[in-house]
């Protein structure tokens, strides 16, 4: 009898926690609503796939910033490797400009984290917009080159898509202090 009561109490507690946890999770309809507002909804839906379980918008924003930051750092590293590997002067100038843009983008993403942590959606929006501008500037710089490193182009496009997701989420967050 005591074991049965313990099992019932455990099951009741488990059900309660699942009920509370699921009520705070972001519904797939909300993810669709987020993605519908981006420039590339299909990319967004792949990124926010049904396996993606985030308890709230802040956690979703952090995960999106994490992915953006990771890709920006990888692109920054790749750009430096290209320059160090030796390229023609025109390409070196374009890639150097990209390095500068990504250095600023990474800093802006760091500041976006700070705004997110303080509950300032508007501040996060401004910094994510600046990071997006960095990826966009790099794409503009390299599109004039005869031979462009595909990973730089693909990562820059990915960063633009991730920033687009983060901007939509930032607009759904409180406006700040």
C-alpha positions as CSV (number, residue, x, y, z in Angstrom):
1,X,0.0,0.0,0.0
2,X,2.8,2.5,0.9
3,X,4.6,1.6,-2.3
4,X,1.4,2.3,-4.3
5,X,1.0,5.7,-2.6
6,X,4.6,6.5,-3.4
7,X,4.1,5.5,-7.1
8,X,0.9,7.6,-7.3
9,X,2.6,10.6,-5.7
10,X,5.5,10.2,-8.1
11,X,3.3,9.9,-11.1
12,X,1.2,12.9,-10.0
13,X,4.3,15.0,-9.5
14,X,5.6,14.0,-12.9
15,X,2.3,14.8,-14.6
16,X,2.2,18.2,-12.8
17,X,5.8,19.0,-14.0
18,X,5.1,17.9,-17.5
19,X,1.9,20.0,-17.6
20,X,3.7,23.1,-16.3
21,X,6.7,22.6,-18.6
22,X,4.6,22.2,-21.6
23,X,2.6,25.2,-20.9
24,X,5.7,27.4,-21.1
25,X,7.2,25.7,-24.1
26,X,7.0,27.5,-27.4
27,X,4.3,26.0,-29.5
28,X,4.9,25.0,-33.1
29,X,2.3,27.5,-34.2
30,X,4.4,30.2,-32.5
31,X,7.5,29.0,-34.3
32,X,5.5,29.1,-37.6
33,X,4.4,32.7,-36.7
34,X,8.1,33.6,-36.1
35,X,9.2,32.0,-39.4
36,X,6.5,33.6,-41.4
37,X,8.0,37.0,-40.5
38,X,11.5,36.2,-41.7
39,X,12.9,36.7,-45.2
40,X,13.6,32.9,-45.5
41,X,10.7,31.0,-43.8
42,X,11.9,27.6,-45.0
43,X,15.4,28.2,-43.5
44,X,13.8,29.3,-40.3
45,X,11.5,26.3,-40.0
46,X,14.4,24.0,-40.6
47,X,16.3,25.8,-37.8
48,X,13.4,25.8,-35.5
49,X,12.4,22.2,-36.3
50,X,9.9,20.3,-34.1
51,X,12.7,18.7,-32.2
52,X,13.8,22.1,-31.0
53,X,12.4,22.4,-27.6
54,X,12.7,25.9,-26.1
55,X,11.0,26.8,-22.9
56,X,10.4,30.5,-23.8
57,X,11.3,33.3,-26.2
58,X,14.4,34.3,-24.3
59,X,15.8,30.8,-24.5
60,X,14.9,30.6,-28.2
61,X,16.7,34.0,-28.7
62,X,19.7,32.8,-26.9
63,X,19.9,29.6,-28.9
64,X,19.6,31.6,-32.1
65,X,22.3,34.0,-31.0
66,X,24.5,31.0,-30.1
67,X,24.1,29.6,-33.6
68,X,24.8,33.1,-35.1
69,X,27.9,33.7,-33.0
70,X,29.3,30.2,-33.8
71,X,28.9,30.7,-37.5
72,X,30.3,34.3,-37.3
73,X,33.4,33.1,-35.4
74,X,33.9,30.2,-37.9
75,X,33.6,32.7,-40.8
76,X,36.1,35.1,-39.1
77,X,38.5,32.2,-38.7
78,X,38.1,31.1,-42.3
79,X,38.6,34.6,-43.6
80,X,41.9,35.0,-41.7
81,X,43.0,31.6,-43.0
82,X,42.3,32.7,-46.6
83,X,44.3,35.9,-46.1
84,X,47.2,34.0,-44.5
85,X,47.1,31.4,-47.3
86,X,48.0,34.1,-49.8
87,X,45.5,35.6,-52.3
88,X,45.8,38.3,-54.9
89,X,45.8,41.9,-53.7
90,X,42.2,42.6,-54.8
91,X,40.9,39.5,-53.0
92,X,43.0,40.2,-50.0
93,X,41.4,43.7,-49.7
94,X,37.9,42.3,-50.0
95,X,38.6,39.5,-47.5
96,X,40.3,42.0,-45.1
97,X,37.2,44.1,-45.3
98,X,35.1,41.0,-44.4
99,X,37.4,40.3,-41.4
100,X,36.7,43.9,-40.2
101,X,33.0,43.4,-40.7
102,X,32.9,40.1,-38.9
103,X,35.0,41.4,-36.0
104,X,32.4,44.1,-35.5
105,X,29.5,41.6,-36.1
106,X,30.9,39.3,-33.4
107,X,31.1,42.2,-31.0
108,X,27.6,43.2,-31.8
109,X,26.3,39.7,-31.1
110,X,28.1,39.8,-27.8
111,X,26.3,43.0,-27.0
112,X,23.0,41.5,-28.2
113,X,23.5,38.8,-25.5
114,X,23.8,41.5,-22.9
115,X,20.6,43.2,-24.0
116,X,18.8,39.9,-24.0
117,X,20.0,39.1,-20.5
118,X,18.7,42.5,-19.3
119,X,15.4,42.0,-21.0
120,X,15.9,44.7,-23.5
121,X,14.4,43.5,-26.8
122,X,15.0,46.8,-28.6
123,X,18.6,46.8,-27.7
124,X,19.0,43.2,-28.9
125,X,17.3,44.2,-32.1
126,X,19.7,47.0,-32.7
127,X,22.8,44.9,-32.2
128,X,21.5,41.9,-34.2
129,X,20.7,44.4,-37.0
130,X,24.3,45.6,-36.9
131,X,25.6,42.0,-37.0
132,X,23.4,41.4,-40.0
133,X,24.8,44.4,-41.7
134,X,28.3,43.0,-41.2
135,X,27.4,39.8,-43.0
136,X,25.7,41.8,-45.8
137,X,28.7,44.0,-46.2
138,X,31.0,41.0,-46.6
139,X,28.8,39.5,-49.2
140,X,28.9,42.8,-51.1
141,X,32.7,42.9,-50.9
142,X,33.3,39.4,-52.1
143,X,30.7,39.3,-54.9
144,X,33.0,41.3,-57.1
145,X,35.8,38.8,-56.9
146,X,36.4,36.2,-59.7
147,X,36.9,33.4,-57.3
148,X,35.1,33.4,-54.0
149,X,35.4,31.0,-51.1
150,X,32.0,29.2,-51.0
151,X,32.1,28.8,-47.2
152,X,32.4,32.5,-46.7
153,X,29.4,33.1,-48.9
154,X,27.3,30.3,-47.4
155,X,28.1,31.2,-43.9
156,X,27.3,34.9,-44.5
157,X,24.0,33.9,-46.0
158,X,23.3,31.7,-43.0
159,X,24.2,34.4,-40.6
160,X,21.8,36.8,-42.4
161,X,19.0,34.1,-42.0
162,X,19.8,33.5,-38.4
163,X,19.9,37.3,-37.7
164,X,16.5,37.5,-39.4
165,X,15.1,34.9,-36.9
166,X,16.7,36.7,-34.0
167,X,15.2,40.0,-35.1
168,X,11.7,38.6,-35.2
169,X,12.2,37.1,-31.7
170,X,13.7,40.4,-30.5
171,X,10.6,42.2,-31.7
172,X,8.4,39.9,-29.7
173,X,10.4,40.5,-26.5
174,X,9.8,43.4,-24.0
175,X,11.2,46.7,-25.3
176,X,13.6,47.3,-22.5
177,X,14.3,49.3,-19.4
